[in-house]
Amino acid sequence: MAITTAQPTTERLVVDWEGYLNLPDDLKHYEIIDGEVIPMAGPTLKHQMISQELFKRLDIFASVKRLGKLFYAPFDFVIRRAPVRTRQPDLFFLSRERLHDWAHLQEQPRLEFAPDLVIEILSPSETYTYWSEKLQDYYALGVPEVWLVDIDKRAIEVQVREAGGYRSLGWFGGEQVVASQVLAGLELKPVEVFAVLDELEGGQAV
């Protein structure tokens, strides 16, 4: 029998679609995996610094080129309604084409269509299985391009959607320009993004 309101079950919070829509407003940073509400750990300062730097650089590029807008978490993308499954990417980009009905979209607390680009900043504690499942969800939603940002390696992997799954365009580090199909013409070098980690402590990494 479907649970129509959020109910704790042995410390688990399980919801159906109606229960999801009625989650309390103070519950923001979470993902729902087949109905189970999974609270997400708070980000580290390193995570926040890289997220902020990526947002700043990509948003300026997209705005100048009039390509669309970049946004950041927490914000829900619904993978499916039954059983409820949602994801909250660290950063996501919506093209001008997807923003054509902006007057309506700007009032939405969630979206049920794919953003053009998703950026996820990896955490050392997260397993390969976790990331594999997340990529499968983004594929099911129809996300054309996904970036995986590894702070420890100071590198960015670009995955593009093709028939049957995502294909990696490779890991980009140092002076290599990140190859993006969605943000055509972007000249982003990982060394410039990760340099923000060296700006404190007299040039030593935080």
N, C-alpha and C positions, 0 to 999 in steps of 0.2 A: 504494500500500500504506500502511495506517495506521501511524503512528508510535506505538508502545505505551509508550515511555518518553521523557522529555524529552531532546532531542538538539539541540546547537547546529549550525546550518547557516549557514555564512558569517556568523557572529555573530548569527544569528537562533535563537530558541528556539521550537520547534514541537512541540505536543503533541496527542494525541487525548484522549478522556475518561479513560482509564486513566492516561496520562501526567500529566494535570492533577491527578488525585487523589493522585499521588505526587510532586508538586512539593515541593522542600525547604521546611522550616518557616521558614527565614530569608528566603524570598522572599514578601513580604507585600503590598507596594504595587505592583500591576500590574493590567492588564486583558488579557483574551485575546480577540483578534479573529480569528475563523475559524482557531483553532488556534495562532496566533502570540502568544507572550507579550510584551506591551508594557509595559516598566517605566514607571512614572509618576514625573514629576519631583517632587522634594520641594517642599512648600508654602512660601510666604513667611510671614513673621511677620504681615503684614496678613491673609493668607488665614486663618491660625490664629486670629487675634483675632476675625475676623468669624464663623468657624465656631463658636468657643467661645461668643460672645455669642448667636448664634442658638440653639445647643443649650440654653444656660441658660434663655433666655426661653421657648422652645417646650416644653422638658421640664417646666418648672414649670407652665405652662398645662395641658399634657396630663395631668400627674399630679393637679393640683387637680381637674380636670374628670373624672378617671378615664376618659380617652379611650384611653389606650394608652401606649407608650413610644417615646422617641426614641433613636436609636443613631448612631454615627459610624464613618467609615472607619478602617482598612481592613476591609472585609467584602464577600464575593463574593455577587453575585446572578447566577445562571446563566440566560442568555437562551436558550441551546439547548446540547445536548450534542454534536451533530454537524453541521458542524464546531464545536468548542468555542467558545463566545462568552460572556464574562462582563463585568460592569460593577461598579465600586466607587463608589457615590455618596458625596459628602462627608458628607451626613446623610440619614437615612431614618427614617420613622415607621411603626410597626406598631400598628394599632388593637387594642383588647381582643378583637375578634372573631378577628383573625388570631393572637392570642396565647393562644387558648383551650387549646392543648396546650403550655403553657409548659414543663412538666417535660421534654418531648421536645425542644422547640425550642431551649432554652438550651444544649443540648449540640452544636448543629449548627454546623459551620465554614462553611457556605454555605447559601443558600436558593434554591429553584427556583420560588417563587411571588412575586407582586408585593407590594412594600410599598405602603401606602396613599399615602405621600407621599415624594418624592425631592427633595433640595435639592442643587444643584450650584453651586459658586462658580466663576465664569468666570475664566479666565486670558487675558491679552492675547495670549499666544502661540498660543492654540488657534483654529483656523479655523472658519468657518461650516460647512464640510463635516463637520468633526469633531463639532460640536454637533448637526448635523442627523442624523448617523448614531446618535449617542447617544440622541437623542429617539426615533428609530425603534426602537431596541432597547427602550427603556422602554415604548413603545407595544406592541410585540410581547409583552412580558412582562405587560402589563396594568396598568401603574401609573396610577392615576386622576388624580394631580396631580403636576406637576413645577414646582419653583421654580428660576429662573436668577438668580443673585445677581451683579450687576456692581459690583465694589468701586469702580472708577474713576468710574462714573456715580452711585454711591451709590443704586442702584435695584434693585428686585426685580421680575422678571416671573413671572407665574403662568400656567401652561399646564394646561388640563383636557382629559381624554381624552374624545373623542366618536367617533362612527362615522366612520372614514376618516382620523383623525389627531387631533392636539392643536389646541385652540383657545386663543389667548391671551386672557386676561382683561385684559391691559394691563400696562404698567410702572408700578410704584408707587414714589414717592420722597417725600422730605421728610416732611410731616405726614400724607400719605395713608395710610389703613389698608389693609394688604395683604389682598386679598380671597381668602380660602381657603374652598373648599367642604369640604375634609376636616376642617380644624380650625375647625368652626363656632363663632362667637362670639369668635374670636381678634381682639384689637385691637393688632396689631403695626404700629408706625410705623417706616419705614426710618431716619428721622433718629435715632431712639433706638438702633437697632442700630449704625449707622455712627459714632455719637458716640464709641464706644470708640477710634476712630482718633485722636481729638483729645485724649485724656486725657493724653498725654505731650507733651513738648516745649512746655510752657507754653501748651497749647491749640491748637498748630499740628498739622496732620495729619502722621502718621508717614510 
